[in-house]
Amino acid sequence: GYHAQLATHPTLPMMYIGWGLTWSSENMVHAVELADGFPTLLPQELVTPNDSGPILLPKLNRLAIGSAGRVLLVKLTADGWFTRDASAIAVGHYVGEALAYSAKFDRLYVPVETLP
């Protein structure tokens, strides 16, 4: 079935929506600008094998997206849009279904099925 998750930027009028088919390797993440709380203009699209929802890392100005075995970190512009600068971090035993961020500790938490 379909999955959809969203994240909002804490200081910019931006929303990030990750969606797609559970079994597909070509899901999408959209960056959408908001005006008075409503979407405006066309979204910016990023095709990625995302399995988790997008997680904003505000201090790094990056968006984290999880997929099986890795976490993709996409750099954002000062306005909150995607750049072409992205890095994939391999994470052993990660199934890609969830990510969590703690603003208090400035940490991204990545759950794994088993420890190596």
Buried (B, 14 or more C-beta within 10 A) or exposed (E): EEBEBBBEBEEBBBBBBBBBEEEEEEBBBBBBBBEEEEEEEEBBEBEBBBBBBBBBBBEEBBBBBBBEBBBBBBBBEEEBEBEEEBEEEEBEEBBBBBBEBEEEEEEBEBBEEEEE
